[in-house]
Amino acid sequence: MANEPWLDEDEQKAWRSYLLMRKTLETHLTRHLQREFGLSAPDFEILVNLSESETGRMRAFELGEATQWEKSRMSHHLSRMEKRGLIAKVACDARYPEIAITEQGLDVIRSCAPVHAARVRELFVDVLGRDRMAVLGELSDEVVDAIAEHERTNCPPEVRGSC
C-alpha cells in the first residue's frame, strides 16, 4: 500500500471519471429497462441469472451469491417479482424452495435482453473497441482479485460480504 493515503490529481480525476461513467451508464440503461419493459435493474439481474441457469431454477442463496445481495433484500425482491408473475417459488427436497423463472418471466427476458445487449454494445463495447475491452476485462479481474484477497486477509469481519 502506498504511504500517501490521498489520491493525487491524476488518480482522483481517473477515479471520478470511472465513477461518473459507471453511474451514468447504469442509470441510462436502467431507465430504458424501466420505460421500455417495466423492469427494474434488480428484476433484470434476477431474470438473467435464472434464464442462464440450466434448469431455469436457482436457490435463493445462489441468487444472493450471484448478485451479492443480502438475504433480506433478496427475499423482499423475490416476493415482489413473484406477485408480478416473473418468478415462482417451487418446493423441492431441500428446506427452502427453488426460485424458478416463469413463462412470463422468460417472455420478458427474451424480449428485453436483445435490446439491452444492443444498447450495451452501442454505448460501451463499440465505444471502447475490442482491444480496450480486453484490457478492461483484465484490469477488472485484477481489481476483483485484490478485493477477494483483502477480504481473506485484511478486512474486518463486519465489513466482508455476507451474501
N, C-alpha and C positions, 0 to 999 in steps of 0.2 A: 504494500500500500504506500502511496506517496506520502511524504512528510507534510505536505501542504494540503489541508482539507478542502480549501476553496478551489473552485474551478477557475482557470484563467479565462481570459476574454474569449479566445477561440473555442475552448471547451464549453463554456457557457453558451455561446452562440450555437454551436453544433447541437448541444443537448436541447436547448429551447426550440430549435428548428425541428428536431426529431419529434418533440412533444406536440408541437403545433401541427406537423404533418400527420401524425398518428391520430390526434383528436379530430382534425378537420376531415380526414378520410373516413374515419369511423362514423362521425356524425352524418356526413353526406350519404354514406352507404345505408346507414340506419334509417334516415329519412325516406330513402327510396323504398326500402323494405316495408316501412310502415304505410306509406301513402299508396304504393302500388299493390301490396299484397296483404296488408293488415297484420304484418308480423313485426314483433319487436326483435332486436338483435338477439336477446336470450332465447326467444322462440326459435329463431333460425338456427342458433347454435345447437339446441337440443335436437331439432329435426334433422340437422346434418349428421350429428353423431348417431342417431337411431337409424337413419336411412343408409348409413355406411356400414353398419354392423351386419354381419352375415344373416342374422335371423330377424333383423328389424326390432330387436329387443335388447335391452341392457338392464342391469340392476341399477338402482338409484345411486349406489356408492360408486359404480363405474362411471356413470354420467358425472358425478361430482369430481372424480379424478380427472376426467377428460376436460371438464370446463373450469376446474379449480374453484368451484363454488362450495360454500359451506352447506352443511346438511339442511339447516332451516331454510335457507334461500332456495335450495333445490326442491324441498318438499312443497313450499308455498307455490313456486312457479309451476311445478308439475300439476298441482291441483288446479291452477288456473287453465293450463293447457288441456287438461282432461275435461273440464267444463266446456271448453270450446270444441271438443271432439278431435283434437290434433293427436292426442296420445291416449292410451288406455293402460290401466294398471291390471296386470294379468297374474292370477295366482299361479304359483309354481311350487316345487318341492321345498324351496328354501323358506326361511321365516318371513321374508319380505317379498312382495310381488315384483315381477319384472315390469319394466316400462316398455310398452310397445307402441310403435308408430301406427296410427290407424290409416285406413284408406284415404280419409280426408286429409290427414297429415301428409301422406305420400303425394296426393294430388297437389297440395300446396307447395311442397318442396320441389316437385317435378316442374311446376310452373315458374317458381321464382329462382331456383338455383341457376339455370342457364342465363337469365337476365342479370342476376347478381354477379356471376362469373364474368360475363361480358363487360360489366361496369368495372370490376376489379382489374380486368385486363386493360381497359381503356385508361383508367386513372392511375394505375400503379405499375403493372407489368410492362406495358408499352412505353411508359414514361422512362422507366429505368433501363429497359433493354435486357437482353439475355446475359451479357457479361456482368453488369452491375447487379442483376438479380442473383446470380451465382455467388457473388461476393457478399451480398446482403444475407443470403442464406447461411453462408459460413460464419459470418460475424454474429448473426442471431443465435446460431448454435453455440458459439463460444460464450455469449452472454448468459444463455440458459444454463450451460455447464458451470459457469462461475457462480451463478445463483445456487445451483444444486450443491456445489462444493461448500459454499458459505453456510447453507442450511445444515449440512452434515457436520461442519467443524466449528463454526464461529458464531452461529446465530442463536440468540436466546430462544428457549423452547416456546415461550408465549408469542413469538413473532413468526416462527416457522409455519408453513402452510399446514392446515389441519383438515384438508378435504378428505 
